[in-house]
């Protein structure tokens, strides 16, 4: 559990600590963190993966809180968590179930397109690779 929090929560907090001051004050800037639908408390119907889910939920809270704080000085900044979809990798193969997998290239292109469409009103949000909001 400590390792999951170190990577998924503390790592994101450290990235925000160092990159937030570099976000533009006078124009649009995006800080996006790769999260996972498994970090959604509202979307959890299966249980399991406690350490990973808890760390991703913590990551999402860090993103949400940082977005509020960053908006005070950088009103055009957009700080979001993004779910890349179920990406076709050896890691996801045993867990795909009913979720169709997408290629890494498709996921990356889709996430870039989502980031292009985001506005400051979306800051603090959690979106999937299609641009749909994910429940916290």
The first five atom37 places (N, CA, C, CB, O) and aatype in JSON, in Angstrom:
{
  "aatype": [20, 20, 20, 20, 20, 20, 20, 20, 20, 20, 20, 20, 20, 20, 20, 20, 20, 20, 20, 20, 20, 20, 20, 20, 20, 20, 20, 20, 20, 20, 20, 20, 20, 20, 20, 20, 20, 20, 20, 20, 20, 20, 20, 20, 20, 20, 20, 20, 20, 20, 20, 20, 20, 20, 20, 20, 20, 20, 20, 20, 20, 20, 20, 20, 20, 20, 20, 20, 20, 20, 20, 20, 20, 20, 20, 20, 20, 20, 20, 20, 20, 20, 20, 20, 20, 20, 20, 20, 20, 20, 20, 20, 20, 20, 20, 20, 20, 20, 20, 20, 20, 20, 20, 20, 20, 20, 20, 20, 20, 20, 20, 20, 20, 20, 20, 20, 20, 20, 20, 20, 20, 20, 20, 20, 20, 20, 20, 20, 20, 20, 20, 20, 20, 20, 20, 20],
  "atom_mask": [
    [1, 1, 1, 1, 1],
    [1, 1, 1, 1, 1],
    [1, 1, 1, 1, 1],
    [1, 1, 1, 1, 1],
    [1, 1, 1, 1, 1],
    [1, 1, 1, 1, 1],
    [1, 1, 1, 1, 1],
    [1, 1, 1, 1, 1],
    [1, 1, 1, 1, 1],
    [1, 1, 1, 1, 1],
    [1, 1, 1, 1, 1],
    [1, 1, 1, 1, 1],
    [1, 1, 1, 1, 1],
    [1, 1, 1, 1, 1],
    [1, 1, 1, 1, 1],
    [1, 1, 1, 1, 1],
    [1, 1, 1, 1, 1],
    [1, 1, 1, 1, 1],
    [1, 1, 1, 1, 1],
    [1, 1, 1, 1, 1],
    [1, 1, 1, 1, 1],
    [1, 1, 1, 1, 1],
    [1, 1, 1, 1, 1],
    [1, 1, 1, 1, 1],
    [1, 1, 1, 1, 1],
    [1, 1, 1, 1, 1],
    [1, 1, 1, 1, 1],
    [1, 1, 1, 1, 1],
    [1, 1, 1, 1, 1],
    [1, 1, 1, 1, 1],
    [1, 1, 1, 1, 1],
    [1, 1, 1, 1, 1],
    [1, 1, 1, 1, 1],
    [1, 1, 1, 1, 1],
    [1, 1, 1, 1, 1],
    [1, 1, 1, 1, 1],
    [1, 1, 1, 1, 1],
    [1, 1, 1, 1, 1],
    [1, 1, 1, 1, 1],
    [1, 1, 1, 1, 1],
    [1, 1, 1, 1, 1],
    [1, 1, 1, 1, 1],
    [1, 1, 1, 1, 1],
    [1, 1, 1, 1, 1],
    [1, 1, 1, 1, 1],
    [1, 1, 1, 1, 1],
    [1, 1, 1, 1, 1],
    [1, 1, 1, 1, 1],
    [1, 1, 1, 1, 1],
    [1, 1, 1, 1, 1],
    [1, 1, 1, 1, 1],
    [1, 1, 1, 1, 1],
    [1, 1, 1, 1, 1],
    [1, 1, 1, 1, 1],
    [1, 1, 1, 1, 1],
    [1, 1, 1, 1, 1],
    [1, 1, 1, 1, 1],
    [1, 1, 1, 1, 1],
    [1, 1, 1, 1, 1],
    [1, 1, 1, 1, 1],
    [1, 1, 1, 1, 1],
    [1, 1, 1, 1, 1],
    [1, 1, 1, 1, 1],
    [1, 1, 1, 1, 1],
    [1, 1, 1, 1, 1],
    [1, 1, 1, 1, 1],
    [1, 1, 1, 1, 1],
    [1, 1, 1, 1, 1],
    [1, 1, 1, 1, 1],
    [1, 1, 1, 1, 1],
    [1, 1, 1, 1, 1],
    [1, 1, 1, 1, 1],
    [1, 1, 1, 1, 1],
    [1, 1, 1, 1, 1],
    [1, 1, 1, 1, 1],
    [1, 1, 1, 1, 1],
    [1, 1, 1, 1, 1],
    [1, 1, 1, 1, 1],
    [1, 1, 1, 1, 1],
    [1, 1, 1, 1, 1],
    [1, 1, 1, 1, 1],
    [1, 1, 1, 1, 1],
    [1, 1, 1, 1, 1],
    [1, 1, 1, 1, 1],
    [1, 1, 1, 1, 1],
    [1, 1, 1, 1, 1],
    [1, 1, 1, 1, 1],
    [1, 1, 1, 1, 1],
    [1, 1, 1, 1, 1],
    [1, 1, 1, 1, 1],
    [1, 1, 1, 1, 1],
    [1, 1, 1, 1, 1],
    [1, 1, 1, 1, 1],
    [1, 1, 1, 1, 1],
    [1, 1, 1, 1, 1],
    [1, 1, 1, 1, 1],
    [1, 1, 1, 1, 1],
    [1, 1, 1, 1, 1],
    [1, 1, 1, 1, 1],
    [1, 1, 1, 1, 1],
    [1, 1, 1, 1, 1],
    [1, 1, 1, 1, 1],
    [1, 1, 1, 1, 1],
    [1, 1, 1, 1, 1],
    [1, 1, 1, 1, 1],
    [1, 1, 1, 1, 1],
    [1, 1, 1, 1, 1],
    [1, 1, 1, 1, 1],
    [1, 1, 1, 1, 1],
    [1, 1, 1, 1, 1],
    [1, 1, 1, 1, 1],
    [1, 1, 1, 1, 1],
    [1, 1, 1, 1, 1],
    [1, 1, 1, 1, 1],
    [1, 1, 1, 1, 1],
    [1, 1, 1, 1, 1],
    [1, 1, 1, 1, 1],
    [1, 1, 1, 1, 1],
    [1, 1, 1, 1, 1],
    [1, 1, 1, 1, 1],
    [1, 1, 1, 1, 1],
    [1, 1, 1, 1, 1],
    [1, 1, 1, 1, 1],
    [1, 1, 1, 1, 1],
    [1, 1, 1, 1, 1],
    [1, 1, 1, 1, 1],
    [1, 1, 1, 1, 1],
    [1, 1, 1, 1, 1],
    [1, 1, 1, 1, 1],
    [1, 1, 1, 1, 1],
    [1, 1, 1, 1, 1],
    [1, 1, 1, 1, 1],
    [1, 1, 1, 1, 1],
    [1, 1, 1, 1, 1],
    [1, 1, 1, 1, 1],
    [1, 1, 1, 1, 1]
  ],
  "atom_positions": [
    [[0.83, -1.19, 0.0], [0.0, 0.0, 0.0], [0.87, 1.26, 0.0], [-0.94, 0.0, 1.21], [0.58, 2.22, -0.71]],
    [[1.93, 1.24, 0.78], [2.83, 2.4, 0.82], [3.44, 2.66, -0.55], [3.94, 2.19, 1.86], [3.59, 3.81, -0.95]],
    [[3.8, 1.61, -1.25], [4.38, 1.78, -2.59], [3.36, 2.38, -3.56], [4.89, 0.42, -3.13], [3.72, 3.24, -4.37]],
    [[2.11, 1.95, -3.48], [1.07, 2.51, -4.35], [0.85, 3.99, -4.06], [-0.25, 1.73, -4.17], [0.7, 4.8, -4.98]],
    [[0.83, 4.35, -2.76], [0.65, 5.76, -2.41], [1.86, 6.59, -2.82], [0.41, 5.9, -0.9], [1.72, 7.73, -3.27]],
    [[3.06, 6.02, -2.68], [4.27, 6.76, -3.07], [4.22, 7.11, -4.55], [5.54, 5.93, -2.76], [4.55, 8.23, -4.93]],
    [[3.82, 6.17, -5.37], [3.78, 6.4, -6.81], [2.58, 7.25, -7.23], [3.75, 5.07, -7.55], [2.73, 8.28, -7.89]],
    [[1.4, 6.83, -6.84], [0.17, 7.41, -7.38], [-0.32, 8.65, -6.67], [-0.89, 6.39, -7.35], [-1.02, 9.47, -7.28]],
    [[0.01, 8.83, -5.42], [-0.44, 10.02, -4.68], [0.72, 10.97, -4.42], [-1.11, 9.62, -3.36], [0.68, 12.13, -4.84]],
    [[1.73, 10.51, -3.72], [2.86, 11.39, -3.4], [3.57, 11.84, -4.67], [3.85, 10.66, -2.47], [3.97, 13.0, -4.77]],
    [[3.73, 10.95, -5.63], [4.38, 11.32, -6.89], [3.65, 12.43, -7.61], [4.49, 10.12, -7.79], [4.28, 13.36, -8.12]],
    [[2.34, 12.35, -7.65], [1.54, 13.4, -8.3], [1.63, 14.7, -7.51], [0.07, 12.95, -8.44], [1.73, 15.78, -8.11]],
    [[1.59, 14.61, -6.19], [1.71, 15.82, -5.37], [3.06, 16.51, -5.61], [1.54, 15.49, -3.88], [3.12, 17.73, -5.69]],
    [[4.12, 15.73, -5.72], [5.44, 16.31, -5.98], [5.5, 16.93, -7.38], [6.53, 15.23, -5.84], [6.08, 18.0, -7.55]],
    [[4.91, 16.27, -8.36], [4.88, 16.84, -9.71], [4.14, 18.18, -9.7], [4.2, 15.86, -10.71], [4.58, 19.14, -10.31]],
    [[3.02, 18.23, -9.0], [2.28, 19.49, -8.89], [3.1, 20.56, -8.18], [0.96, 19.27, -8.15], [3.1, 21.72, -8.59]],
    [[3.79, 20.18, -7.13], [4.61, 21.14, -6.39], [5.6, 21.82, -7.31], [5.35, 20.44, -5.25], [5.82, 23.03, -7.22]],
    [[6.21, 21.04, -8.21], [7.26, 21.6, -9.07], [6.74, 22.2, -10.38], [8.26, 20.54, -9.39], [7.34, 23.14, -10.9]],
    [[5.64, 21.68, -10.9], [5.14, 22.18, -12.18], [4.1, 23.28, -12.06], [4.57, 21.05, -12.96], [3.98, 24.1, -12.97]],
    [[3.34, 23.32, -10.98], [2.31, 24.36, -10.83], [2.88, 25.77, -10.97], [1.62, 24.21, -9.48], [2.26, 26.61, -11.63]],
    [[4.04, 26.07, -10.38], [4.58, 27.42, -10.54], [4.96, 27.76, -11.99], [5.79, 27.59, -9.66], [5.14, 28.93, -12.33]],
    [[5.09, 26.75, -12.83], [5.46, 26.99, -14.23], [4.25, 27.2, -15.14], [6.27, 25.82, -14.75], [4.41, 27.58, -16.3]],
    [[3.05, 26.97, -14.61], [1.85, 27.18, -15.42], [1.66, 28.67, -15.68], [0.59, 26.58, -14.72], [1.9, 29.5, -14.8]],
    [[1.24, 29.0, -16.88], [1.03, 30.4, -17.26], [0.01, 31.05, -16.34], [0.57, 30.5, -18.72], [-0.95, 30.42, -15.91]],
    [[0.23, 32.31, -16.05], [-0.73, 33.1, -15.28], [-1.7, 33.85, -16.19], [0.01, 34.08, -14.37], [-2.79, 34.23, -15.77]],
    [[-1.29, 34.07, -17.44], [-2.05, 34.94, -18.33], [-2.71, 34.2, -19.49], [-1.17, 36.0, -18.87], [-3.15, 34.83, -20.45]],
    [[-2.78, 32.89, -19.43], [-3.39, 32.14, -20.52], [-3.61, 30.69, -20.15], [-2.53, 32.23, -21.76], [-3.24, 30.24, -19.06]],
    [[-4.2, 29.98, -21.06], [-4.55, 28.58, -20.85], [-3.31, 27.72, -20.64], [-5.37, 28.05, -22.02], [-2.33, 27.84, -21.37]],
    [[-3.38, 26.85, -19.64], [-2.34, 25.86, -19.37], [-3.02, 24.65, -18.78], [-1.23, 26.42, -18.4], [-3.99, 24.77, -18.04]],
    [[-2.51, 23.46, -19.12], [-3.14, 22.23, -18.64], [-2.12, 21.38, -17.9], [-3.74, 21.43, -19.82], [-1.02, 21.12, -18.39]],
    [[-2.5, 20.95, -16.71], [-1.77, 19.92, -15.97], [-2.72, 18.75, -15.88], [-1.29, 20.43, -14.53], [-3.75, 18.83, -15.21]],
    [[-2.37, 17.65, -16.54], [-3.21, 16.45, -16.54], [-2.43, 15.29, -15.93], [-3.68, 16.1, -17.97], [-1.26, 15.08, -16.24]],
    [[-3.09, 14.57, -15.07], [-2.49, 13.43, -14.39], [-3.24, 12.17, -14.79], [-2.51, 13.62, -12.85], [-4.47, 12.13, -14.75]],
    [[-2.5, 11.13, -15.18], [-3.15, 9.87, -15.53], [-3.63, 9.19, -14.26], [-2.19, 8.95, -16.32], [-2.83, 8.82, -13.4]],
    [[-4.91, 9.02, -14.17], [-5.52, 8.32, -13.05], [-6.11, 7.02, -13.57], [-6.6, 9.21, -12.34], [-5.65, 6.48, -14.58]],
    [[-7.13, 6.52, -12.91], [-7.79, 5.3, -13.35], [-9.21, 5.28, -12.81], [-7.01, 4.04, -12.89], [-9.47, 5.76, -11.7]],
    [[-10.1, 4.74, -13.59], [-11.49, 4.6, -13.13], [-11.54, 3.81, -11.82], [-12.35, 3.91, -14.21], [-12.46, 4.0, -11.03]],
    [[-10.57, 2.95, -11.6], [-10.53, 2.18, -10.35], [-10.37, 3.08, -9.13], [-9.39, 1.18, -10.4], [-10.64, 2.65, -8.01]],
    [[-9.95, 4.33, -9.33], [-9.83, 5.28, -8.23], [-11.13, 6.0, -7.92], [-8.77, 6.27, -8.54], [-11.18, 6.82, -7.0]],
    [[-12.17, 5.7, -8.68], [-13.47, 6.33, -8.45], [-14.19, 5.62, -7.31], [-14.32, 6.3, -9.73], [-14.42, 4.41, -7.36]],
    [[-14.54, 6.38, -6.29], [-15.32, 5.81, -5.19], [-16.75, 5.55, -5.65], [-15.3, 6.74, -3.95], [-17.34, 4.52, -5.32]],
    [[-17.3, 6.48, -6.41], [-18.68, 6.36, -6.87], [-18.9, 5.28, -7.91], [-19.12, 7.65, -7.43], [-20.02, 4.81, -8.07]],
    [[-17.85, 4.87, -8.62], [-17.98, 3.88, -9.69], [-17.52, 2.49, -9.25], [-17.17, 4.33, -10.9], [-17.44, 1.58, -10.08]],
    [[-17.22, 2.32, -7.98], [-16.69, 1.04, -7.49], [-17.84, 0.09, -7.14], [-15.79, 1.26, -6.25], [-18.5, 0.24, -6.11]],
    [[-18.06, -0.88, -8.03], [-19.1, -1.88, -7.78], [-18.52, -3.27, -7.61], [-20.1, -1.88, -8.92], [-19.26, -4.22, -7.32]],
    [[-17.2, -3.42, -7.78], [-16.59, -4.74, -7.74], [-15.69, -4.98, -6.54], [-15.82, -4.96, -8.98], [-15.4, -6.13, -6.2]],
    [[-15.23, -3.91, -5.89], [-14.29, -4.07, -4.79], [-12.92, -4.5, -5.31], [-14.81, -5.09, -3.78], [-12.62, -4.33, -6.49]],
    [[-12.11, -5.06, -4.43], [-10.78, -5.53, -4.81], [-9.79, -4.41, -5.02], [-10.88, -6.35, -6.06], [-10.14, -3.23, -4.99]],
    [[-8.55, -4.79, -5.23], [-7.47, -3.86, -5.53], [-7.43, -2.71, -4.53], [-7.62, -3.32, -6.95], [-7.28, -1.56, -4.93]],
    [[-7.55, -2.99, -3.26], [-7.71, -1.96, -2.24], [-6.57, -0.94, -2.25], [-7.79, -2.6, -0.87], [-6.83, 0.27, -2.23]],
    [[-5.34, -1.39, -2.28], [-4.21, -0.46, -2.24], [-4.19, 0.46, -3.45], [-2.88, -1.22, -2.14], [-4.01, 1.67, -3.33]],
    [[-4.38, -0.13, -4.63], [-4.36, 0.66, -5.87], [-5.53, 1.63, -5.9], [-4.4, -0.26, -7.1], [-5.34, 2.81, -6.21]],
    [[-6.74, 1.15, -5.58], [-7.92, 2.02, -5.58], [-7.75, 3.18, -4.6], [-9.17, 1.21, -5.21], [-8.05, 4.33, -4.94]],
    [[-7.26, 2.88, -3.4], [-7.1, 3.93, -2.39], [-6.07, 4.97, -2.83], [-6.69, 3.32, -1.04], [-6.27, 6.17, -2.63]],
    [[-4.97, 4.51, -3.42], [-3.94, 5.44, -3.88], [-4.45, 6.31, -5.03], [-2.69, 4.68, -4.33], [-4.16, 7.5, -5.08]],
    [[-5.21, 5.72, -5.95], [-5.77, 6.51, -7.05], [-6.83, 7.48, -6.55], [-6.36, 5.57, -8.12], [-6.95, 8.59, -7.07]],
    [[-7.62, 7.07, -5.55], [-8.6, 8.0, -4.96], [-7.88, 9.16, -4.3], [-9.5, 7.26, -3.93], [-8.32, 10.31, -4.39]],
    [[-6.76, 8.87, -3.63], [-5.96, 9.94, -3.02], [-5.39, 10.86, -4.1], [-4.81, 9.36, -2.17], [-5.39, 12.08, -3.94]],
    [[-4.93, 10.28, -5.2], [-4.42, 11.07, -6.32], [-5.52, 12.0, -6.82], [-3.92, 10.15, -7.46], [-5.27, 13.18, -7.07]],
    [[-6.72, 11.49, -6.97], [-7.82, 12.3, -7.47], [-8.14, 13.45, -6.52], [-9.06, 11.43, -7.68], [-8.46, 14.55, -6.96]],
    [[-8.06, 13.2, -5.22], [-8.3, 14.27, -4.24], [-7.2, 15.33, -4.31], [-8.38, 13.68, -2.82], [-7.47, 16.52, -4.18]],
    [[-5.97, 14.89, -4.52], [-4.85, 15.83, -4.68], [-5.09, 16.71, -5.9], [-3.5, 15.06, -4.82], [-4.89, 17.93, -5.84]],
    [[-5.5, 16.12, -7.0], [-5.78, 16.88, -8.22], [-6.91, 17.88, -7.97], [-6.16, 15.93, -9.38], [-6.79, 19.05, -8.33]],
    [[-7.97, 17.42, -7.36], [-9.13, 18.28, -7.09], [-8.74, 19.48, -6.2], [-10.26, 17.47, -6.42], [-9.1, 20.62, -6.49]],
    [[-8.01, 19.2, -5.13], [-7.61, 20.25, -4.2], [-6.62, 21.22, -4.84], [-7.0, 19.62, -2.96], [-6.74, 22.43, -4.68]],
    [[-5.65, 20.68, -5.56], [-4.66, 21.53, -6.24], [-5.33, 22.43, -7.26], [-3.58, 20.67, -6.91], [-4.95, 23.59, -7.42]],
    [[-6.33, 21.92, -7.96], [-7.03, 22.72, -8.97], [-7.66, 23.95, -8.33], [-8.11, 21.88, -9.67], [-7.61, 25.04, -8.9]],
    [[-8.25, 23.78, -7.17], [-8.88, 24.91, -6.47], [-7.81, 25.93, -6.08], [-9.65, 24.42, -5.21], [-7.99, 27.13, -6.29]],
    [[-6.72, 25.45, -5.52], [-5.67, 26.36, -5.07], [-4.97, 27.06, -6.24], [-4.64, 25.59, -4.25], [-4.7, 28.26, -6.17]],
    [[-4.69, 26.33, -7.3], [-4.0, 26.91, -8.46], [-4.87, 27.96, -9.14], [-3.62, 25.81, -9.46], [-4.36, 28.97, -9.63]],
    [[-6.18, 27.74, -9.19], [-7.09, 28.68, -9.85], [-7.09, 30.06, -9.21], [-8.5, 28.12, -9.83], [-7.44, 31.04, -9.86]],
    [[-6.7, 30.15, -7.95], [-6.66, 31.45, -7.28], [-5.66, 32.4, -7.93], [-6.31, 31.27, -5.81], [-5.91, 33.6, -8.01]],
    [[-4.54, 31.87, -8.4], [-3.51, 32.71, -9.02], [-3.42, 32.51, -10.53], [-2.17, 32.43, -8.39], [-2.86, 33.35, -11.23]],
    [[-3.95, 31.42, -11.01], [-3.89, 31.1, -12.44], [-5.29, 30.7, -12.92], [-2.86, 29.96, -12.72], [-5.57, 29.52, -13.1]],
    [[-6.16, 31.69, -13.12], [-7.56, 31.39, -13.43], [-7.78, 30.67, -14.76], [-8.34, 32.65, -13.44], [-8.84, 30.08, -14.97]],
    [[-6.8, 30.7, -15.63], [-6.94, 30.02, -16.92], [-6.36, 28.61, -16.89], [-6.26, 30.83, -18.01], [-6.46, 27.88, -17.87]],
    [[-5.75, 28.23, -15.77], [-5.15, 26.89, -15.65], [-6.22, 25.83, -15.52], [-4.19, 26.83, -14.45], [-7.29, 26.05, -14.95]],
    [[-5.92, 24.68, -16.06], [-6.81, 23.53, -16.02], [-6.02, 22.37, -15.41], [-7.38, 23.16, -17.45], [-5.0, 21.96, -15.96]],
    [[-6.49, 21.87, -14.28], [-5.83, 20.77, -13.58], [-6.83, 19.64, -13.49], [-5.31, 21.2, -12.15], [-7.88, 19.78, -12.85]],
    [[-6.52, 18.51, -14.13], [-7.48, 17.41, -14.21], [-6.82, 16.05, -14.03], [-8.21, 17.45, -15.55], [-5.61, 15.89, -14.19]],
    [[-7.65, 15.08, -13.7], [-7.27, 13.67, -13.71], [-7.89, 13.05, -14.96], [-7.75, 12.92, -12.39], [-9.03, 13.35, -15.31]],
    [[-7.13, 12.2, -15.63], [-7.61, 11.56, -16.85], [-7.5, 10.04, -16.75], [-6.82, 12.07, -18.07], [-6.49, 9.51, -16.3]],
    [[-8.56, 9.37, -17.17], [-8.56, 7.9, -17.25], [-8.28, 7.52, -18.7], [-9.93, 7.29, -16.75], [-9.05, 7.89, -19.59]],
    [[-7.18, 6.79, -18.96], [-6.79, 6.5, -20.34], [-7.59, 5.41, -21.03], [-5.37, 6.12, -20.37], [-7.33, 5.11, -22.2]],
    [[-8.55, 4.81, -20.35], [-9.27, 3.68, -20.92], [-8.54, 2.4, -20.56], [-9.42, 3.82, -22.45], [-7.5, 2.42, -19.91]],
    [[-9.1, 1.3, -20.99], [-8.45, 0.01, -20.8], [-7.49, -0.17, -21.97], [-9.49, -1.18, -20.71], [-7.91, -0.51, -23.08]],
    [[-6.22, 0.06, -21.72], [-5.22, 0.04, -22.78], [-4.73, -1.4, -22.97], [-4.03, 0.99, -22.45], [-4.46, -2.11, -22.0]],
    [[-4.61, -1.8, -24.21], [-4.21, -3.16, -24.58], [-2.74, -3.4, -24.24], [-4.47, -3.42, -26.08], [-1.86, -3.11, -25.04]],
    [[-2.51, -3.92, -23.06], [-1.16, -4.27, -22.62], [-1.2, -5.64, -21.95], [-0.58, -3.19, -21.65], [-2.27, -6.16, -21.65]],
    [[-0.03, -6.2, -21.71], [0.04, -7.48, -21.0], [-0.53, -7.34, -19.59], [1.51, -7.99, -20.95], [-1.12, -8.28, -19.06]],
    [[-0.35, -6.16, -18.98], [-0.86, -5.93, -17.63], [-2.39, -6.03, -17.58], [-0.42, -4.57, -17.12], [-2.94, -6.62, -16.65]],
    [[-3.07, -5.47, -18.57], [-4.54, -5.45, -18.54], [-5.18, -6.72, -19.09], [-5.04, -4.27, -19.31], [-6.37, -6.94, -18.88]],
    [[-4.43, -7.55, -19.78], [-4.99, -8.74, -20.42], [-5.85, -9.59, -19.47], [-3.88, -9.59, -20.98], [-6.96, -9.96, -19.84]],
    [[-5.38, -9.9, -18.28], [-6.19, -10.76, -17.4], [-7.42, -10.06, -16.81], [-5.34, -11.28, -16.29], [-8.3, -10.73, -16.26]],
    [[-7.5, -8.73, -16.91], [-8.55, -7.98, -16.24], [-9.54, -7.3, -17.16], [-7.93, -6.96, -15.37], [-10.43, -6.59, -16.69]],
    [[-9.42, -7.49, -18.43], [-10.25, -6.75, -19.37], [-11.73, -7.08, -19.25], [-9.8, -7.01, -20.78], [-12.57, -6.18, -19.25]],
    [[-12.05, -8.33, -19.14], [-13.45, -8.71, -18.99], [-14.33, -8.12, -20.07], [-13.97, -8.3, -17.65], [-14.1, -8.34, -21.26]],
    [[-15.33, -7.36, -19.65], [-16.29, -6.78, -20.6], [-15.83, -5.45, -21.18], [-17.62, -6.59, -19.94], [-16.5, -4.89, -22.03]],
    [[-14.69, -4.94, -20.72], [-14.19, -3.66, -21.22], [-13.33, -3.87, -22.46], [-13.38, -2.94, -20.13], [-12.3, -4.54, -22.4]],
    [[-13.74, -3.31, -23.59], [-12.9, -3.44, -24.78], [-11.61, -2.65, -24.6], [-13.65, -2.95, -26.04], [-11.61, -1.54, -24.06]],
    [[-10.53, -3.23, -25.05], [-9.23, -2.56, -24.93], [-8.96, -1.68, -26.15], [-8.09, -3.61, -24.76], [-9.42, -1.97, -27.26]],
    [[-8.21, -0.61, -25.91], [-7.78, 0.26, -27.0], [-6.26, 0.25, -27.02], [-8.34, 1.71, -26.83], [-5.61, -0.07, -26.03]],
    [[-5.7, 0.62, -28.15], [-4.23, 0.66, -28.25], [-3.69, 1.85, -27.47], [-3.78, 0.72, -29.73], [-4.41, 2.82, -27.21]],
    [[-2.44, 1.77, -27.12], [-1.79, 2.88, -26.43], [-1.81, 4.13, -27.31], [-0.34, 2.51, -26.04], [-2.03, 5.23, -26.81]],
    [[-1.58, 3.97, -28.59], [-1.58, 5.11, -29.5], [-2.95, 5.77, -29.56], [-1.15, 4.67, -30.91], [-3.05, 7.0, -29.56]],
    [[-4.01, 4.96, -29.6], [-5.37, 5.53, -29.63], [-5.67, 6.25, -28.32], [-6.43, 4.42, -29.88], [-6.25, 7.34, -28.33]],
    [[-5.27, 5.66, -27.21], [-5.49, 6.29, -25.91], [-4.78, 7.63, -25.83], [-5.01, 5.36, -24.79], [-5.37, 8.63, -25.42]],
    [[-3.52, 7.65, -26.22], [-2.73, 8.89, -26.15], [-3.35, 9.98, -27.04], [-1.27, 8.63, -26.59], [-3.48, 11.13, -26.61]],
    [[-3.73, 9.63, -28.25], [-4.35, 10.6, -29.15], [-5.67, 11.11, -28.58], [-4.58, 9.98, -30.55], [-5.97, 12.3, -28.65]],
    [[-6.45, 10.21, -28.01], [-7.74, 10.6, -27.44], [-7.54, 11.53, -26.23], [-8.54, 9.36, -27.03], [-8.27, 12.51, -26.08]],
    [[-6.56, 11.21, -25.39], [-6.31, 12.06, -24.21], [-5.85, 13.45, -24.63], [-5.26, 11.42, -23.3], [-6.24, 14.45, -24.02]],
    [[-5.01, 13.53, -25.66], [-4.59, 14.84, -26.16], [-5.79, 15.63, -26.68], [-3.52, 14.69, -27.27], [-5.88, 16.84, -26.48]],
    [[-6.71, 14.95, -27.36], [-7.91, 15.61, -27.87], [-8.79, 16.09, -26.72], [-8.69, 14.66, -28.79], [-9.36, 17.18, -26.78]],
    [[-8.9, 15.28, -25.68], [-9.68, 15.7, -24.5], [-9.06, 16.95, -23.89], [-9.74, 14.56, -23.44], [-9.77, 17.91, -23.59]],
    [[-7.74, 16.94, -23.72], [-7.07, 18.11, -23.13], [-7.28, 19.36, -23.97], [-5.58, 17.83, -22.97], [-7.41, 20.46, -23.43]],
    [[-7.32, 19.21, -25.29], [-7.54, 20.36, -26.18], [-8.92, 20.97, -25.98], [-7.37, 19.93, -27.64], [-9.1, 22.18, -26.16]],
    [[-9.91, 20.14, -25.6], [-11.29, 20.62, -25.45], [-11.6, 21.17, -24.06], [-12.26, 19.5, -25.76], [-12.62, 21.84, -23.87]],
    [[-10.74, 20.92, -23.09], [-11.02, 21.36, -21.72], [-10.96, 22.88, -21.6], [-10.03, 20.72, -20.75], [-10.19, 23.54, -22.3]],
    [[-11.77, 23.41, -20.71], [-11.77, 24.84, -20.4], [-11.51, 25.01, -18.9], [-13.13, 25.51, -20.82], [-11.55, 24.04, -18.15]],
    [[-11.24, 26.23, -18.47], [-11.05, 26.45, -17.04], [-12.23, 25.99, -16.18], [-10.79, 27.91, -16.79], [-12.06, 25.67, -15.0]],
    [[-13.41, 25.94, -16.76], [-14.59, 25.45, -16.01], [-14.45, 23.96, -15.68], [-15.87, 25.68, -16.83], [-15.12, 23.47, -14.77]],
    [[-13.59, 23.25, -16.4], [-13.38, 21.81, -16.17], [-12.32, 21.51, -15.12], [-13.0, 21.15, -17.47], [-12.13, 20.36, -14.72]],
    [[-11.61, 22.55, -14.66], [-10.52, 22.31, -13.73], [-11.02, 21.59, -12.49], [-9.84, 23.63, -13.35], [-12.11, 21.85, -11.98]],
    [[-10.2, 20.67, -12.01], [-10.57, 19.87, -10.86], [-11.4, 18.66, -11.21], [-11.32, 20.7, -9.89], [-11.84, 17.93, -10.32]],
    [[-11.62, 18.43, -12.5], [-12.46, 17.32, -12.93], [-11.69, 16.04, -13.19], [-13.2, 17.7, -14.15], [-10.45, 16.02, -13.19]],
    [[-12.44, 14.99, -13.43], [-11.93, 13.66, -13.72], [-12.65, 13.2, -14.99], [-12.16, 12.64, -12.51], [-13.87, 13.06, -15.0]],
    [[-11.88, 12.97, -16.07], [-12.47, 12.65, -17.37], [-11.84, 11.4, -17.95], [-12.3, 13.83, -18.34], [-10.67, 11.11, -17.71]],
    [[-12.63, 10.66, -18.73], [-12.07, 9.49, -19.39], [-11.54, 9.87, -20.77], [-13.12, 8.36, -19.5], [-11.62, 11.03, -21.18]],
    [[-11.0, 8.9, -21.46], [-10.35, 9.12, -22.75], [-11.31, 9.61, -23.83], [-9.68, 7.86, -23.21], [-10.88, 10.09, -24.87]],
    [[-12.61, 9.48, -23.59], [-13.6, 9.98, -24.54], [-14.06, 11.4, -24.17], [-14.81, 9.05, -24.59], [-14.83, 12.01, -24.91]],
    [[-13.57, 11.91, -23.02], [-13.98, 13.22, -22.56], [-15.18, 13.2, -21.65], [-14.26, 14.09, -23.72], [-15.69, 14.25, -21.26]],
    [[-15.64, 12.01, -21.3], [-16.79, 11.89, -20.41], [-16.36, 12.02, -18.95], [-17.5, 10.54, -20.63], [-15.32, 11.47, -18.56]],
    [[-17.13, 12.74, -18.13], [-16.78, 12.84, -16.71], [-16.82, 11.47, -16.03], [-17.73, 13.81, -16.0], [-17.66, 10.63, -16.34]],
    [[-15.9, 11.26, -15.11], [-15.88, 10.04, -14.3], [-16.32, 10.42, -12.89], [-14.44, 9.36, -14.3], [-15.88, 11.45, -12.36]],
    [[-17.17, 9.62, -12.29], [-17.63, 9.89, -10.93], [-16.46, 9.86, -9.96], [-18.69, 8.87, -10.49], [-15.55, 9.05, -10.09]],
    [[-16.49, 10.77, -8.99], [-15.45, 10.73, -7.95], [-15.72, 9.55, -7.06], [-15.4, 12.04, -7.13], [-14.97, 9.31, -6.11]]
  ]
}
